[in-house]
């Protein structure tokens, strides 16, 4: 299976980097072809420019600045996102990647009022590996906002038949090293099975 792994964290010494490495190891050992896109290392510009927004719905317009990201996304069977959840949502860099790459004509097609057609039907698995500083009870209380974005927004609109796997470590700010190690082991086991 061709796997696109999008990694989003500014620090190379972060726990997210350890999660990225565990994911790559598990996927590679399972025989998958993994393409890593490290948004910070690439210097990806998350800001949607005035010109990009102006031609946002023009499906036949050139997508030059993000064409390589689009080609990789369209050619993948599985998408793995590794990032920390900050302020109950995606890091700005990752949100900007979605804004600039998951475009009309790429992620979906607007055929008319009320007629949106998914275009990323090549994606059969969507895996999110994330950490939360908040405890689990607080996330339940506020309704897991980032999970809802993927479960009720992105997945049904762009790749409705893909399976969504959500692998999350809560209470990251205060969890002991043993719990982090267990989570790393869980990532390896889960990703080895996709």
C-alpha positions in Angstrom: 0.0 0.0 0.0 1.2 3.5 -0.7 1.1 5.6 2.5 1.5 9.4 2.7 2.6 10.4 6.2 2.1 14.1 6.9 4.2 15.2 9.9 3.6 18.5 11.6 5.7 19.7 14.5 8.4 22.4 14.6 10.8 20.6 17.0 12.9 17.6 15.9 13.3 16.5 19.6 9.5 16.4 20.3 7.5 13.4 21.3 5.6 13.8 18.0 8.9 13.1 16.2 9.2 9.9 18.1 5.6 9.0 17.0 6.5 9.8 13.4 9.5 7.5 13.6 7.5 4.7 15.2 4.9 5.1 12.5 7.4 5.0 9.7 9.1 2.0 11.2 5.9 0.0 11.6 4.6 0.9 8.1 7.9 0.1 6.4 8.3 -3.2 8.3 4.8 -4.1 7.2 5.8 -3.7 3.5 4.2 -0.4 2.8 5.8 2.3 0.6 5.9 5.4 2.8 6.3 9.0 1.6 7.0 11.4 4.4 6.1 15.1 4.1 7.5 17.0 7.1 5.7 20.3 6.7 8.0 22.3 9.0 11.2 20.8 7.5 10.0 21.6 4.0 9.1 25.2 5.1 5.6 24.7 3.8 3.7 28.0 3.6 0.4 27.5 5.3 -1.1 30.8 4.3 -3.6 30.8 1.5 -2.6 33.7 -0.7 -5.0 36.3 -2.2 -4.4 34.9 -5.7 -5.0 31.3 -4.5 -8.2 32.3 -2.8 -9.3 34.2 -5.9 -9.1 31.0 -8.1 -10.0 28.6 -5.3 -13.1 27.3 -7.1 -11.6 27.3 -10.6 -10.9 23.6 -10.8 -8.9 23.9 -14.0 -6.6 26.6 -12.7 -2.9 25.8 -12.1 -2.0 24.7 -8.6 1.7 25.2 -9.1 2.9 26.1 -5.6 1.3 22.9 -4.1 1.3 20.6 -7.2 3.7 18.1 -5.7 1.6 17.9 -2.5 -1.5 17.3 -4.6 0.1 14.6 -6.8 1.3 12.8 -3.7 -2.1 13.0 -2.0 -3.9 11.8 -5.2 -1.5 8.9 -5.5 -1.8 7.5 -2.0 -3.9 4.6 -0.6 -3.6 5.6 3.0 -3.0 9.0 4.7 -1.4 9.1 8.2 -1.3 12.4 10.0 1.1 12.8 13.0 0.7 16.1 14.9 0.0 17.5 18.4 -3.4 18.9 19.1 -3.0 22.5 20.2 -6.0 24.5 21.6 -8.3 21.6 20.7 -7.5 21.7 17.0 -4.9 21.2 14.3 -1.6 23.1 14.3 -1.9 26.2 12.0 0.7 24.6 9.6 -1.4 21.5 9.2 -4.7 23.4 8.8 -2.9 25.5 6.2 -1.8 22.4 4.3 -5.5 21.3 4.2 -6.6 24.7 3.1 -4.1 24.9 0.2 -4.0 21.3 -0.9 -7.5 19.8 -0.4 -9.0 22.0 -3.1 -12.1 21.9 -5.2 -11.3 19.6 -8.1 -8.8 17.8 -5.9 -10.5 16.7 -2.7 -14.1 17.3 -4.0 -16.1 18.5 -6.9 -19.0 21.0 -6.6 -21.4 19.8 -9.3 -24.1 22.3 -8.3 -26.1 23.5 -5.3 -26.2 20.7 -2.8 -24.2 18.3 -5.0 -20.7 17.7 -3.7 -18.8 14.8 -5.1 -15.8 13.2 -3.2 -12.6 13.1 -5.2 -10.1 11.5 -2.9 -11.7 8.1 -3.2 -8.2 6.6 -3.6 -7.7 7.0 0.1 -8.9 3.8 1.8 -7.4 4.5 5.3 -7.1 7.8 7.2 -5.0 7.5 10.4 -4.6 10.3 12.9 -1.8 10.0 15.5 -2.0 12.9 17.9 -1.4 14.0 21.5 -3.4 16.2 23.8 -2.3 18.2 26.8 -5.8 18.0 28.1 -7.1 15.0 30.1 -9.6 12.7 28.4 -12.6 13.9 30.6 -12.2 17.5 29.3 -12.0 16.3 25.7 -15.3 14.3 26.2 -16.8 17.4 27.8 -16.1 19.6 24.8 -16.8 17.0 22.2 -13.3 16.1 20.7 -13.4 19.0 18.2 -10.5 17.9 15.9 -11.9 14.3 15.7 -15.3 15.8 14.6 -13.6 17.8 11.9 -12.2 14.6 10.4 -15.1 12.2 11.2 -18.0 14.5 10.2 -16.3 16.9 7.8 -13.2 16.0 5.9 -13.8 12.2 5.6 -17.5 12.3 4.4 -16.8 15.1 2.0 -13.6 13.9 0.4 -13.2 10.1 1.0 -16.4 8.8 2.5 -15.5 5.1 2.2 -12.2 5.3 3.9 -11.7 3.9 7.4 -10.7 6.5 10.1 -8.4 5.4 12.9 -7.9 7.8 15.7 -4.9 7.1 17.9 -4.6 9.7 20.7 -2.6 10.2 23.9 -4.4 12.4 26.3 -2.9 14.2 29.3 0.4 14.5 27.5 1.5 17.5 29.7 1.6 15.4 32.8 1.9 11.7 31.7 4.8 9.6 32.9 7.5 8.3 30.6 6.1 4.7 30.9 2.7 5.8 29.5 4.5 7.5 26.5 6.4 4.3 25.8 3.2 2.3 25.9 1.6 4.7 23.4 4.6 4.4 21.1 4.3 0.6 21.3 0.5 0.9 20.5 1.3 3.0 17.4 3.7 0.4 16.1 1.2 -2.4 16.6 -1.8 -0.6 15.1 0.1 0.7 12.1 1.7 -2.7 11.4 -1.9 -4.0 10.8 -3.1 -1.5 8.2 
